[in-house]
Amino acid sequence: MFDTNARAPLILLHILLPGLLKRRKGGIILTRSVEGEAPFPWSSAYAATKAFIHSLGLSLSGELAGTGIDLLVHELGATDTEALVLQGLSTAAIPGLMTPEDVAKQALAQLGRTSLHIPGKDNRKLVSKMRRMPKDRLVAFNASNMAAALAASAQPVKRD
């Protein structure tokens, strides 16, 4: 997971940026998850890799200002892909599920307009709520939401 979500984007940026800088034209979209906003019990490693993308992407966006290269950190909420099923979640149990097509259209529409975009009104409301919560309440809130999603998907929450 770390290699796919954090190391690979970093390596690809390292390889692709010199050519883009030389041309002084281009666009980069890094995908991130709302789970990267805060500690997320039962999704700890995934959330950490997406927090890395947030910091990397927004930092690079600042470095690339004025170069002709646009960088967008696209912060997704639940998207109807096989990733949810592989995680053991039922798509029927997840409110506000977006289609990959809608997510991609929004990313392309926002590239060059902003450095961070959260597609979907429900996702923006969730992120706004999480950003205002005290950290201890936020962790409990995220744990409760993930436990509920797992329970609705008939996946028991395992505690040691």
ChimeraX attribute file (.defattr): number of C-alpha atoms within 10 A of each C-alpha:
attribute: neighborCount
match mode: 1-to-1
recipient: residues
	/A:1	9
	/A:2	13
	/A:3	11
	/A:4	10
	/A:5	19
	/A:6	18
	/A:7	15
	/A:8	12
	/A:9	17
	/A:10	16
	/A:11	11
	/A:12	10
	/A:13	15
	/A:14	11
	/A:15	11
	/A:16	11
	/A:17	17
	/A:18	11
	/A:19	12
	/A:20	17
	/A:21	14
	/A:22	9
	/A:23	12
	/A:24	14
	/A:25	12
	/A:26	15
	/A:27	14
	/A:28	19
	/A:29	18
	/A:30	20
	/A:31	18
	/A:32	25
	/A:33	22
	/A:34	22
	/A:35	23
	/A:36	23
	/A:37	17
	/A:38	19
	/A:39	21
	/A:40	23
	/A:41	18
	/A:42	16
	/A:43	15
	/A:44	13
	/A:45	15
	/A:46	18
	/A:47	22
	/A:48	20
	/A:49	21
	/A:50	24
	/A:51	21
	/A:52	17
	/A:53	25
	/A:54	24
	/A:55	13
	/A:56	16
	/A:57	25
	/A:58	17
	/A:59	12
	/A:60	16
	/A:61	20
	/A:62	11
	/A:63	10
	/A:64	16
	/A:65	11
	/A:66	10
	/A:67	14
	/A:68	15
	/A:69	19
	/A:70	21
	/A:71	25
	/A:72	25
	/A:73	26
	/A:74	28
	/A:75	26
	/A:76	21
	/A:77	22
	/A:78	20
	/A:79	19
	/A:80	18
	/A:81	13
	/A:82	11
	/A:83	11
	/A:84	14
	/A:85	12
	/A:86	9
	/A:87	11
	/A:88	15
	/A:89	20
	/A:90	17
	/A:91	18
	/A:92	11
	/A:93	14
	/A:94	18
	/A:95	11
	/A:96	14
	/A:97	17
	/A:98	18
	/A:99	12
	/A:100	13
	/A:101	11
	/A:102	12
	/A:103	20
	/A:104	14
	/A:105	11
	/A:106	16
	/A:107	23
	/A:108	15
	/A:109	11
	/A:110	21
	/A:111	20
	/A:112	16
	/A:113	12
	/A:114	14
	/A:115	19
	/A:116	21
	/A:117	19
	/A:118	22
	/A:119	20
	/A:120	19
	/A:121	9
	/A:122	14
	/A:123	21
	/A:124	17
	/A:125	12
	/A:126	13
	/A:127	17
	/A:128	11
	/A:129	11
	/A:130	19
	/A:131	13
	/A:132	9
	/A:133	12
	/A:134	9
	/A:135	13
	/A:136	9
	/A:137	11
	/A:138	18
	/A:139	17
	/A:140	14
	/A:141	16
	/A:142	19
	/A:143	18
	/A:144	14
	/A:145	14
	/A:146	18
	/A:147	18
	/A:148	17
	/A:149	22
	/A:150	20
	/A:151	15
	/A:152	16
	/A:153	17
	/A:154	12
	/A:155	15
	/A:156	13
	/A:157	13
	/A:158	7
	/A:159	5
	/A:160	2
